[in-house]
Amino acid sequence: MLALMRQAAVGLRRVPGFTALCVLTLGVAIGADTAVFSIVDAVLLRPLPYPRADRLVALWHTLPRLGLEQVGQSDASYLLYRAHRHALADLAIYRHGLVNLTGGDVAERVPSARATSTLFSVLGVPPAMGRVFAPAEERPGGPPVVLLSDGLWRRKLGGDRAVLGRTVRIDGVTTQVIGVMPAGFAFPDIDTELWLPLPIDPAKTAAGNLHYDGVGRLAAGVTPRAAAAELDGMARRLDRWLPDNDAKIMVASGFAARVRPLRDDLVGEVGKALWVLFGAVGCILVIACANVANLLIVRGDGRRRELAIYTALGAPRRRLIGGVLAESLLLGLAAGAAGVLIAWGGLHLLAALRPAALARLAPAAIDPRALAFAAGLAISTGLLFGVVPAWRSSRPEGLAAELKGGGRAMTMGRGRQRLRQVLVGLQLALALVLLTGSGLMLHSFRRLAGVDPGFRPAGALTLDLALPPAGWPDDAAVARFFDAALARLAALPGVVAVGATSALPMQTAAANGHVLEDYPRPETAPPPVFDYQYVTPDYFRAMGIPLVAGRGLTRADALERHGAVVVSAALARHWWPQGPLGKRLRSRQFEGALGKRLRPGQTSQLRDPWYTVVGVAGDVFQRGVNEPPDELVYYPLLGKAHGDWEARQMTVVVRAGVPPESLGGPIRHELALLAPELPVANVRTLAEVVHRARSRFEFSASMVLLATLVALVLGAVGLYGFVSYLVGQRAPEIGVRMALGATEGAIRWLVVREALAVAAAGLGVGLAAAAALAGLTRTLLFRVEPLDPVAFSLAPLLLVTLTLLASYLPADRASRVEPRTALQRLE
């Protein structure tokens, strides 16, 4: 075998152009496959880093009659399920967010999770040092304690082994460190750096407080379906277990429990995008193999006389096959080495482009598993694309005909030509599948980019502030801080308007049931659910959200607690569609909402005051542009006097007449003068927020487009090589035709027609495959059908154009062949 490999290396060195082309073609494909595999492996294939991770499940609910397809757990449902569980060994609830961590040089906002102590036993991961929360620490008013991640322990505390018992300040509260989690532990995502107790008072639970995520570990021998059936049975009888009005409304709304593997819950729709991308680069690999196989067939044709002489001298056929396979295997290994380098660079490109949701799941790298994958591809493809050429070039009857100077050589040439036609047709078919998918995604992205988000992203800067109760104990203190902070920022040079909100557009807002005065209903009937957020008076101006009817909010609405709200156009259009004269006049279609009254809650027997609609704001895409505009209520900041945490975590929006990036330093300075220990987080432009919301679509479209471009280049090279080979094989025939009077145009058409015939076969197969696979892209598209006629029309047209371009140069060269030169090959 070593002798064959040495001989193959010598032979390949004699043809450096051929060798370089094969290695580059296959190396690009192996590199693309390896880079994508490293991400697929990290996110989808590797087991989660917990003992027996296949037994972990995510727990959530649905309220179909309220249009809520996925809601979380409440403290009441957690206690109920935990007390009566059989299918689950245990369960936990948690809520992730950000906390203010002060002390040291810089105050910062740190990703955190508040969780029940059962979280760590459910996951099966104890602390590396210290302990988890004690029961007394999980009660309201319990002693403040914290578990640190290994990374935060090393970064903030210098990896001090005597850290247990030390204190840090979290949200203004002196908190004792009771443990450090092991290196590599990450939950709910890789950004989380500390864990705090989630206080639960069994005497004050609320069934409708569905704000927590749930995770459980299946009992031995129990399936997720069996666990779901058990929890669903309790959920559908929630009003019997918890006889309060919220539970009755939830049951009437179709409240049901859902259980699915934890990995599926963490990955979400990102998994389908990754599999589609993996399939796309797989197509590139097949195209590359077909291309290299064609090149080897051409090389085999050029070596037939050499192989025939070896046969005549007594060389066995297996040695001839082994020699050709050794060459292809050596090419595959060289391509594998090049592919690893390409994958390393490609992985950095993917890391820069991949959406935040994917980046938070798991890190990807060219590790031993990725290297093994690349090596496997190199060896398998090296053998795959070399088998058929090796077999055909060593056939005894063909070699005998070669020694006789012709014989059946023409017949054998037609067989090899048919094989090359099949390989080129396969390349074009796969290229068409990718081109169609790319067209669907580009069409989708064009529509996505054309959507008016309902506000003006350009010229605005955003930042997050969170006021913990330790520094701002009541609503009045919070109001005074934001009043002073926004006034300071508004006075900065170049600032046009400053506002604040509890939830920016393109991010998930809080939701609640609401009572509408015009729509009375029974107490247990499901209420309409609207998103809501707190805003300051200048918020609409700072965001560039138009008011389409009425007025905006004022300082009096917030500070004097007047019962005024602004609603979105979608809410006004749905619930109060008629104008004051009872007519749907376009110019006055929203005025019917003005003066209407609503209040948050589940029933009409509430003591909360009514809020009067004083204005209607234009629609914004609160949950992302891939979902319809939300029915949204804008409350004045602290207009509701029950101390909601959402009103303490605000995003400030600064609209400027200067480049917004230039305001980051001055803004930090002004806020530091007002509250030195208050960290300023997520300073970014509003345009970046929009880009982040579109990142999943951009990632999918960019990656498939890149794969398509590579496939088209490889397909064009393969087609060009095939037509050039065809022209060389048919040179005598072309000479005869020209000697008999054929024009240059007729010769060009003869060659182009042959290329179009191969392309037509590839187009037919490719269109059928693209139509069959189109459904896989449905969740990756935006307002585009999987069988979109535009994509399915333009893709074949582009491929036909590519065929004409790839075949024209060889056709033009054929038309200029001298008949005498061509006829000499018949002698």
C-alpha positions in Angstrom: 0.0 0.0 0.0 2.8 2.4 0.8 4.4 1.7 -2.5 1.1 2.5 -4.3 0.9 5.8 -2.3 4.4 6.8 -3.2 3.8 6.0 -6.8 0.5 8.0 -6.7 2.3 11.0 -5.1 4.9 10.9 -7.9 2.2 10.8 -10.5 0.3 13.7 -8.9 3.4 15.9 -8.7 3.7 15.5 -12.5 0.3 17.2 -13.0 0.4 20.1 -10.4 -2.5 22.0 -12.0 -4.8 19.0 -11.9 -3.7 18.2 -8.3 -4.3 21.8 -7.1 -7.7 22.0 -8.8 -8.9 18.7 -7.2 -7.5 19.6 -3.7 -9.0 23.1 -3.8 -12.4 21.9 -5.1 -12.8 19.1 -2.5 -11.1 21.2 0.3 -13.7 23.9 0.0 -16.5 21.4 0.4 -14.8 19.5 3.3 -14.0 22.8 5.0 -17.6 24.0 4.7 -19.0 20.7 6.0 -16.5 20.6 8.9 -17.2 24.2 10.0 -21.0 23.6 10.0 -20.6 20.2 11.7 -18.7 21.7 14.6 -21.7 23.9 15.3 -24.3 21.2 14.7 -22.2 18.9 17.0 -22.0 21.5 19.8 -25.6 22.4 19.6 -27.5 19.4 18.5 -25.4 16.2 18.8 -23.4 16.4 22.0 -25.3 15.4 25.1 -26.1 18.3 27.5 -23.4 18.7 30.2 -25.5 17.1 32.9 -25.6 13.5 34.2 -28.2 11.4 32.3 -29.2 14.5 30.3 -31.6 12.5 28.2 -33.9 12.3 31.3 -34.2 16.1 31.6 -37.4 17.8 30.3 -38.7 21.3 30.0 -42.1 22.0 31.6 -44.4 24.7 30.2 -48.1 25.4 29.5 -50.4 26.6 26.8 -53.6 28.7 26.9 -55.0 28.2 23.4 -58.3 30.2 24.0 -56.3 33.2 24.9 -54.0 32.8 21.9 -51.0 31.9 24.1 -49.1 28.9 22.7 -46.4 28.9 25.3 -46.5 30.2 28.9 -44.4 29.2 31.8 -44.9 27.9 35.3 -46.3 29.7 38.3 -45.2 29.3 41.9 -48.6 27.7 42.5 -48.2 25.1 39.7 -44.7 24.3 40.9 -45.8 23.5 44.4 -48.8 21.5 43.1 -46.8 19.4 40.6 -44.0 18.8 43.1 -46.4 17.7 45.8 -48.3 15.2 43.6 -45.6 14.1 41.1 -45.1 10.5 40.2 -43.7 10.7 36.7 -41.0 13.2 37.7 -38.3 12.4 40.1 -38.2 16.1 40.9 -38.7 19.5 39.2 -37.5 23.1 39.6 -38.5 26.6 38.4 -36.3 29.5 37.6 -36.3 32.9 36.0 -33.2 34.3 34.3 -32.4 38.0 34.0 -29.8 40.6 34.9 -28.7 41.9 38.3 -26.5 44.8 39.4 -23.2 43.6 40.7 -21.2 46.3 42.5 -17.8 46.3 44.2 -14.4 46.4 42.6 -13.5 48.8 39.9 -16.6 48.8 37.8 -20.3 48.2 38.5 -21.8 45.8 36.0 -25.0 44.1 34.9 -24.5 40.3 35.2 -26.6 37.6 33.7 -28.2 35.6 36.5 -31.0 33.2 37.4 -33.3 33.0 40.4 -34.1 29.4 41.0 -35.4 26.9 43.6 -32.7 24.9 45.3 -34.1 21.8 43.5 -32.6 23.1 40.2 -29.1 21.7 41.1 -30.4 18.3 42.1 -32.6 18.1 39.1 -29.7 18.9 36.8 -27.5 16.5 38.9 -24.7 19.0 39.3 -23.5 19.9 42.8 -21.3 23.0 43.5 -17.5 22.6 43.1 -17.2 24.4 46.4 -19.7 25.1 49.1 -23.4 24.2 49.0 -26.8 25.1 47.4 -29.6 27.1 49.0 -31.0 26.0 52.3 -34.8 25.9 52.9 -34.7 29.0 55.1 -32.9 30.9 52.3 -35.8 30.2 49.9 -38.4 31.8 52.1 -39.4 35.5 51.6 -37.1 37.6 53.8 -34.5 34.9 54.1 -30.8 35.7 54.3 -29.4 36.8 51.0 -27.0 34.2 49.5 -25.5 33.6 46.1 -23.9 30.8 44.0 -21.2 32.0 41.6 -20.1 30.6 38.3 -16.5 29.5 38.0 -15.9 32.3 35.5 -17.3 35.0 37.7 -15.4 33.7 40.7 -12.1 33.9 38.8 -12.8 37.2 37.1 -14.3 39.1 39.9 -12.8 37.5 43.0 -9.4 36.4 41.6 -10.2 32.6 42.1 -9.8 33.1 45.9 -10.2 29.6 47.5 -11.4 31.3 50.7 -14.4 32.8 48.9 -17.0 31.0 50.9 -18.5 33.4 53.4 -17.3 36.5 51.6 -19.9 39.0 50.6 -20.7 40.9 47.3 -23.3 43.5 46.7 -26.1 42.4 44.3 -28.8 44.9 43.5 -27.6 47.0 46.4 -27.9 44.1 48.9 -24.9 42.6 50.8 -25.1 39.0 49.8 -23.0 36.0 51.1 -21.3 33.7 48.7 -22.2 30.1 49.7 -20.8 28.2 46.7 -19.0 28.1 43.4 -20.3 26.0 40.5 -17.9 23.7 38.5 -16.1 25.1 35.5 -18.2 24.5 32.4 -21.6 24.5 34.2 -24.0 26.7 32.2 -27.7 27.0 32.9 -30.0 28.3 31.5 -27.4 29.4 29.0 -23.6 29.9 28.8 -23.9 33.6 29.8 -25.3 32.9 33.3 -22.8 33.9 35.9 -24.6 33.6 39.3 -27.7 32.0 40.9 -29.9 33.4 43.6 -32.7 31.8 45.6 -36.2 32.2 44.3 -38.4 33.0 47.3 -41.8 31.3 47.4 -44.4 31.8 50.1 -46.8 28.9 49.9 -49.5 31.1 51.6 -49.3 33.7 48.8 -48.9 31.8 45.6 -50.8 32.9 42.4 -51.9 30.4 39.8 -51.9 33.1 37.1 -48.3 34.3 37.8 -46.9 32.2 34.8 -43.5 33.9 34.7 -41.2 31.1 35.5 -39.5 28.4 33.4 -39.7 24.8 34.5 -37.3 21.9 34.3 -37.7 18.3 35.6 -36.0 15.0 35.7 -38.1 12.0 34.6 -38.5 9.2 37.0 -37.0 5.8 36.0 -38.8 4.2 33.1 -41.1 7.2 32.5 -41.3 8.8 29.0 -41.9 12.5 28.3 -45.4 11.7 27.0 -46.3 9.9 30.2 -45.0 12.8 32.3 -47.0 15.3 30.1 -50.2 13.2 30.6 -49.8 13.3 34.4 -49.1 17.0 34.6 -51.8 17.8 32.0 -54.4 15.9 34.1 -53.6 18.2 37.1 -53.5 21.3 34.8 -57.0 20.7 33.3 -58.4 20.3 36.9 -56.4 23.2 38.3 -59.5 24.9 39.7 -60.1 21.9 41.9 -56.6 21.9 43.3 -56.4 25.7 43.6 -59.9 27.2 44.1 -59.2 30.8 43.2 -60.6 32.8 40.3 -57.3 32.8 38.3 -57.4 29.0 38.2 -61.0 29.0 37.0 -60.2 31.4 34.2 -57.1 29.4 33.2 -59.1 26.2 33.0 -61.8 27.9 30.9 -59.0 29.1 28.6 -57.9 25.5 27.9 -55.0 25.5 30.3 -52.8 22.5 29.5 -49.3 21.2 30.5 -46.6 20.4 28.0 -43.4 18.4 28.4 -40.6 18.1 25.9 -36.9 17.1 26.1 -34.8 19.9 27.5 -32.4 20.0 24.5 -35.4 20.6 22.2 -36.5 23.4 24.4 -33.1 25.1 24.6 -32.5 24.8 20.8 -35.9 25.8 19.6 -36.2 26.7 15.9 -32.4 27.2 15.6 -32.1 23.4 15.2 -34.1 23.4 12.0 -32.0 26.2 10.6 -28.8 24.3 11.4 -30.0 21.1 9.8 -31.0 23.0 6.6 -27.5 24.6 6.6 -25.9 21.2 7.1 -27.9 19.8 4.2 -26.8 22.7 2.0 -23.1 22.1 2.7 -23.7 18.4 2.1 -24.9 19.3 -1.4 -21.7 21.2 -1.9 -19.7 18.1 -0.9 -21.6 15.9 -3.4 -21.1 18.5 -6.2 -17.4 18.6 -5.4 -17.1 14.9 -5.5 -18.9 14.7 -8.8 -16.5 17.4 -10.1 -13.4 15.6 -9.0 -14.8 12.3 -10.3 -15.1 14.0 -13.7 -11.6 15.3 -13.5 -10.3 11.8 -12.7 -12.3 10.3 -15.6 -10.5 12.8 -17.9 -7.2 11.9 -16.4 -8.0 8.2 -16.7 -8.8 8.8 -20.4 -5.4 10.4 -20.9 -3.7 7.4 -19.2 -5.5 4.6 -21.0 -2.5 3.8 -23.3 -0.2 3.9 -20.3 -2.5 1.5 -18.4 -2.9 -0.7 -21.5 0.9 -1.1 -21.7 1.1 -2.1 -18.0 -1.6 -4.7 -18.6 0.3 -6.0 -21.6 3.4 -6.4 -19.5 1.4 -8.5 -17.0 0.2 -6.1 -14.3 -2.9 -7.4 -12.6 -6.1 -5.4 -12.8 -6.3 -5.0 -9.0 -2.9 -3.2 -9.1 -4.3 -0.8 -11.7 -7.4 -0.2 -9.6 -5.2 0.2 -6.5 -3.0 2.8 -8.3 -6.0 4.9 -9.3 -7.6 4.6 -5.9 -4.3 5.5 -4.2 -4.3 8.8 -6.3 -7.9 9.6 -5.3 -7.2 8.8 -1.7 -4.2 11.0 -1.6 -6.1 13.8 -3.2 -8.8 13.3 -0.5 -6.3 13.4 2.4 -4.7 16.6 1.0 -8.1 18.1 0.5 -9.0 17.1 4.1 -5.9 19.0 5.4 -6.8 22.0 3.4 -10.4 21.7 4.5 -9.5 21.9 8.2 -7.7 25.2 7.5 -10.8 26.5 5.6 -13.1 25.2 8.4 -11.1 27.1 11.0 -11.5 30.4 9.1 -15.1 29.5 8.2 -16.0 28.9 11.9 -14.8 32.4 12.7 -17.1 33.7 10.0 -20.0 31.7 11.3 -19.3 32.9 14.8 -19.5 36.5 13.6 -22.8 36.0 11.7 -24.7 33.5 13.9 -27.6 34.9 15.8 -27.4 35.6 19.6 -29.8 32.7 20.3 -27.3 30.3 18.7 -24.3 31.8 20.3 -25.7 31.4 23.8 -26.4 27.7 23.4 -22.9 26.2 23.1 -19.4 27.1 21.9 -18.1 25.5 18.7 -14.5 24.8 17.8 -12.3 22.7 15.6 -11.9 20.0 18.3 -10.9 16.3 18.0 -14.5 15.4 17.0 -14.5 17.9 14.2 -11.0 16.7 13.1 -12.3 13.1 13.1 -15.2 14.2 11.0 -12.9 16.0 8.5 -10.7 12.9 8.3 -13.7 10.7 7.7 -14.9 12.9 4.9 -11.4 13.0 3.4 -11.0 9.2 3.3 -14.6 8.4 2.3 -14.9 11.0 -0.4 -11.4 10.1 -1.6 -12.5 6.5 -2.1 -16.0 7.4 -3.3 -15.0 9.7 -6.2 -12.2 7.3 -7.2 -14.0 4.0 -7.4 -15.9 4.5 -10.6 -13.0 6.1 -12.5 -10.7 3.3 -11.3 -13.1 0.6 -12.3 -13.8 2.1 -15.8 -10.2 3.0 -16.6 -9.0 -0.6 -15.8 -11.6 -2.6 -17.8 -9.7 -5.2 -19.9 -11.8 -4.8 -23.1 -11.2 -1.1 -23.2 -7.5 -1.4 -22.6 -7.2 -4.1 -25.4 -9.1 -1.8 -27.8 -6.6 1.0 -26.9 -3.6 -1.2 -27.9 -5.3 -2.0 -31.2 -5.6 1.7 -31.9 -9.3 2.2 -31.8 -11.6 -0.8 -32.1 -14.3 -0.3 -29.5 -12.7 2.9 -28.2 -15.6 5.0 -29.6 -18.2 2.8 -27.9 -16.3 3.0 -24.7 -16.0 6.8 -25.1 -19.8 7.0 -25.4 -20.1 5.1 -22.1 -17.7 7.4 -20.4 -19.5 10.4 -21.9 -22.9 9.2 -20.5 -21.2 8.8 -17.0 -19.9 12.4 -17.2 -23.4 13.6 -18.3 -24.9 11.9 -15.2 -22.3 13.5 -12.9 -22.8 17.0 -14.4 -26.5 16.6 -14.3 -26.3 15.7 -10.6 -24.2 18.8 -10.0 -26.7 21.0 -11.7 -29.7 19.4 -9.9 -28.2 19.9 -6.5 -27.1 23.5 -7.4 -30.8 24.2 -8.4 -32.0 22.8 -5.1 -29.7 25.2 -3.3 -30.5 28.1 -5.7 -34.2 27.7 -5.1 -33.8 27.6 -1.3 -31.5 30.6 -1.5 -34.1 32.4 -3.7 -36.8 31.7 -1.1 -34.7 33.0 1.7 -33.6 36.1 -0.2 -37.2 36.9 -1.2 -38.1 36.4 2.4 -35.3 38.6 3.7 -36.2 41.3 1.1 -39.8 41.4 2.5 -38.4 41.3 6.1 -36.1 44.3 5.4 -39.0 46.1 3.8 -41.3 45.9 6.8 -41.8 49.2 8.6 -41.1 48.4 12.3 -43.4 51.2 13.4 -40.5 53.4 14.7 -37.4 55.1 13.4 -34.3 53.0 14.2 -31.7 55.5 12.8 -30.3 58.2 15.0 -31.2 56.7 18.4 -29.1 55.1 21.2 -30.5 52.7 23.9 -29.3 51.6 27.3 -30.6 49.6 30.2 -31.0 50.7 33.8 -32.3 48.7 36.7 -33.2 50.2 40.1 -33.2 47.6 42.9 -35.4 48.2 46.0 -32.3 48.5 48.2 -31.5 51.9 46.7 -34.9 53.0 45.5 -37.4 51.6 48.0 -40.7 52.9 46.6 -42.4 54.0 43.5 -41.8 57.7 44.2 -38.1 57.1 44.5 -38.0 55.3 41.2 -40.0 58.1 39.6 -37.7 60.8 41.0 -34.7 59.0 39.6 -35.9 58.6 36.1 -37.3 62.1 36.1 -33.8 63.5 37.1 -31.9 61.1 34.8 -33.9 61.8 31.7 -33.6 65.6 32.4 -29.8 65.3 32.6 -29.6 63.3 29.4 -32.0 65.6 27.5 -29.7 68.5 28.3 -26.7 66.9 26.6 -25.6 68.6 23.4 -27.1 67.1 20.3 -29.9 65.2 22.1 -33.3 65.7 20.6 -35.5 63.6 22.8 -35.2 61.1 25.7 -37.7 58.5 26.8 -37.8 55.2 28.7 -39.7 52.0 28.4 -40.0 48.7 30.3 -39.7 46.8 27.0 -38.2 47.9 23.7 -39.8 46.8 20.5 -38.4 43.5 19.1 -38.3 42.2 22.6 -40.8 40.3 24.7 -43.1 42.5 26.7 -45.1 41.6 29.7 -48.7 40.4 29.1 -51.8 40.5 31.3 -55.5 40.0 31.1 -57.5 43.2 30.9 -61.1 44.2 31.6 -62.8 46.4 29.0 -65.7 48.5 30.2 -67.5 48.1 26.9 -67.2 44.3 26.9 -68.6 42.9 30.2 -68.2 39.2 30.7 -68.7 36.5 33.4 -66.0 36.4 36.0 -64.7 33.0 34.9 -64.7 33.8 31.2 -61.2 34.2 29.6 -60.2 37.9 29.4 -58.5 39.5 26.5 -54.8 39.4 27.0 -52.7 42.5 25.9 -49.0 43.2 26.1 -48.3 46.1 28.3 -45.3 48.3 29.1 -44.5 51.4 31.1 -43.3 54.5 29.2 -42.2 58.0 30.0 -43.9 61.0 28.4 -41.3 61.6 25.7 -41.0 57.9 24.8 -43.0 58.1 21.6 -41.0 61.1 20.3 -37.7 59.4 21.2 -38.6 56.2 19.4 -40.2 57.9 16.4 -43.6 56.2 17.0 -46.4 58.3 15.5 -49.6 59.1 17.5 -52.5 58.4 15.1 -55.2 59.7 17.3 -55.5 61.7 20.6 -52.5 62.7 22.6 -49.5 61.2 24.3 -48.8 60.8 28.0 -47.7 63.7 30.2 -45.7 64.1 33.4 -49.0 64.5 35.2 -50.2 61.1 34.0 -47.2 59.5 35.6 -46.3 61.6 38.7 -49.9 62.5 39.7 -51.2 59.0 38.7 -53.9 60.1 36.4 -55.6 57.1 34.9 -54.5 57.7 31.3 -53.1 55.2 28.8 -52.2 55.0 25.2 -53.1 51.9 23.2 -51.7 50.6 19.9 -53.5 50.9 16.6 -54.0 47.1 16.5 -55.8 47.1 19.8 -58.0 50.1 18.9 -58.8 48.6 15.5 -59.8 45.3 17.0 -61.9 46.4 20.0 -63.2 49.8 19.0 -63.2 49.8 15.2 -65.9 52.5 14.6 -65.5 56.3 14.7 -67.6 58.7 16.7 -70.3 58.7 14.0 -70.5 54.9 13.8 -68.8 54.9 10.4 -65.4 53.3 9.6 -63.8 56.5 8.2 -60.1 55.9 7.4 -59.2 59.4 8.6 -61.0 58.9 11.9 -60.9 55.1 12.3 -59.0 55.2 15.7 -61.0 58.0 17.3 -63.6 55.5 18.5 -61.0 54.3 21.1 -60.6 57.7 22.7 -62.4 57.9 26.0 -62.8 54.2 26.4 -61.8 52.6 29.7 -59.9 49.5 30.7 -58.0 48.1 33.6 -55.6 45.3 34.2 -56.8 42.2 35.9 -59.0 39.1 35.4 -62.4 40.3 36.6 -64.6 43.4 36.7 -64.8 43.1 40.5 -61.5 44.9 41.1 -60.7 47.9 43.1 -58.0 49.2 40.7 -59.1 52.4 39.0 -60.2 52.5 35.4 -57.7 53.8 32.9 -59.0 56.1 30.1 -57.6 55.8 26.6 -56.2 59.3 25.7 -54.3 58.3 22.6 -53.6 55.7 19.9 -50.0 55.0 18.8 -49.0 53.5 15.5 -48.4 49.7 15.5 -44.9 48.4 16.3 -43.6 44.8 16.1 -43.1 44.2 19.8 -42.2 40.5 19.6 -40.3 40.7 16.3 -41.2 41.4 12.7 -42.0 37.8 12.0 -45.2 38.1 14.1 -48.2 40.5 13.7 -48.2 43.8 15.5 -49.2 43.3 19.1 -52.3 44.7 20.9 -50.4 46.8 23.3 -51.2 49.1 26.2 -48.8 51.9 27.2 -49.1 52.8 30.9 -47.4 55.9 32.2 -44.3 55.0 34.2 -45.5 54.0 37.7 -49.0 54.8 36.8 -50.0 51.6 38.6 -49.1 51.8 42.2 -48.2 48.2 43.0 -44.5 48.3 42.5 -44.1 46.1 39.4 -40.5 45.0 38.9 -40.9 45.8 35.2 -41.1 49.5 36.1 -37.7 49.3 37.8 -36.0 47.8 34.8 -36.2 50.4 32.0 -34.5 50.9 28.7 -33.7 54.5 28.0 -33.9 55.7 24.4 -31.9 58.8 23.4 -32.7 60.4 20.0 -29.9 62.6 18.8 -29.0 64.9 16.0 -25.4 63.7 16.1 -24.1 60.2 15.6 -25.7 58.3 18.5 -22.5 56.3 19.1 -20.7 59.5 20.2 -23.1 59.9 23.2 -22.1 56.7 25.0 -19.4 58.4 27.1 -21.3 61.5 28.1 -24.4 59.5 29.0 -22.3 57.2 31.3 -20.7 60.3 32.9 -24.1 62.0 33.6 -25.6 58.8 35.1 -22.5 58.2 37.2 -22.9 61.6 38.8 -26.5 60.8 39.6 -25.9 57.2 40.9 -22.2 56.1 41.0 -22.9 52.4 41.8 -25.7 52.0 39.1 -24.3 50.0 36.2 -25.3 51.1 32.6 -25.8 48.0 30.4 -26.4 47.2 26.8 -25.4 50.5 25.3 -26.3 50.1 21.6 -28.0 51.8 18.8 -31.6 51.2 18.0 -30.6 50.0 14.6 -28.5 47.3 16.3 -31.6 46.2 18.2 -33.5 45.8 14.9 -30.6 44.0 13.3 -30.4 41.6 16.3 -34.1 40.8 15.9 -33.6 40.0 12.3 -30.3 38.0 12.9 -31.9 34.5 12.6 -33.3 35.3 9.2 -30.1 37.0 8.1 -28.0 34.1 9.3 -30.1 31.5 7.5 -30.3 33.5 4.3 -26.5 34.4 4.3 -25.4 30.9 4.9 -27.6 29.3 2.3 -26.7 32.0 -0.2 -23.0 31.4 0.5 -23.5 27.7 0.0 -25.4 28.4 -3.2 -22.6 30.6 -4.6 -20.0 27.9 -4.0 -22.3 25.3 -5.5 -22.9 27.5 -8.6 -19.1 28.0 -9.1 -18.4 24.3 -8.7 -21.3 23.5 -11.0 -20.2 26.0 -13.6 -16.6 24.6 -13.5 -18.0 21.0 -13.9 -20.2 22.0 -16.8 -17.3 23.9 -18.5 -15.0 20.9 -18.1 -17.6 18.6 -19.5 -18.3 20.7 -22.6 -14.6 21.2 -23.2 -14.1 17.5 -22.9 -17.0 16.9 -25.3 -15.5 19.3 -27.8 -12.2 17.5 -27.7 -13.9 14.1 -28.2 -16.0 15.3 -31.1 -13.3 17.3 -32.8 -13.2 14.8 -35.8 -17.0 14.9 -36.2 -16.9 18.7 -36.0 -14.2 18.7 -38.7 -16.4 16.6 -41.0 -19.4 18.9 -40.4 -17.3 21.9 -41.2 -15.8 20.3 -44.3 -19.3 19.6 -45.5 -20.2 23.3 -45.1 -21.5 23.7 -41.5 -21.4 27.3 -40.4 -19.7 28.5 -37.2 -23.1 29.3 -35.7 -24.3 25.8 -36.4 -21.3 24.3 -34.7 -21.8 26.6 -31.7 -25.4 25.5 -31.4 -24.4 21.9 -31.7 -22.2 22.2 -28.6 -24.5 24.4 -26.6 -27.5 22.1 -27.4 -25.6 19.2 -25.9 -24.9 21.2 -22.8 -28.6 22.4 -22.6 -29.7 18.8 -22.9 -27.7 17.8 -19.8 -28.8 20.9 -18.0 -32.5 20.2 -18.8 -32.2 16.7 -17.2 -30.6 18.3 -14.2 -33.2 21.0 -14.0 -36.0 18.5 -14.1 -34.5 16.4 -11.2 -33.6 19.6 -9.3 -37.0 21.2 -9.5 -38.7 18.0 -8.3 -36.2 17.7 -5.4 -36.6 21.4 -4.5 -40.4 21.1 -4.5 -40.2 18.0 -2.3 -37.8 19.7 0.2 -39.4 23.1 0.2 -41.5 22.4 3.3 -38.3 22.1 5.4 -37.7 25.9 4.9 -41.2 27.0 6.1 -40.1 28.1 9.5 -37.1 30.0 8.0 -39.3 32.1 5.7 -41.1 35.4 6.3 -44.3 36.0 4.3 -43.1 33.7 1.5 -44.7 30.4 0.6 -42.3 27.4 0.3 -43.4 26.9 -3.3 -43.1 30.6 -4.2 -43.4 31.0 -8.0 -40.8 33.8 -8.1 -38.1 31.6 -6.6 -39.1 28.5 -8.6 -39.1 30.6 -11.9 -35.9 32.6 -11.4 -33.7 29.8 -10.2 -34.0 27.6 -13.4 -33.7 30.8 -15.5 -30.4 31.6 -13.7 -29.1 28.1 -14.1 -29.9 28.0 -17.8 -28.1 31.4 -18.2 -25.1 29.9 -16.3 -25.2 26.9 -18.6 -25.1 29.1 -21.7 -22.2 31.1 -20.3 -20.3 27.9 -19.3 -20.8 26.3 -22.7 -20.3 29.3 -24.9 -16.5 29.5 -24.7 -15.9 25.8 -25.6 -18.6 26.1 -28.3 -16.9 29.2 -29.7 -13.5 27.4 -29.6 -15.1 24.4 -31.5 -16.4 26.7 -34.2 -12.9 27.9 -34.9 -11.4 24.5 -35.4 -9.6 24.0 -38.7 -11.3 21.2 -40.6 -8.0 19.8 -41.8 -6.6 19.6 -38.2 -9.7 18.0 -37.0 -9.8 15.4 -39.8 -6.2 14.4 -39.2 -7.5 12.7 -35.9 -9.5 10.3 -38.0 -6.4 8.9 -39.8 
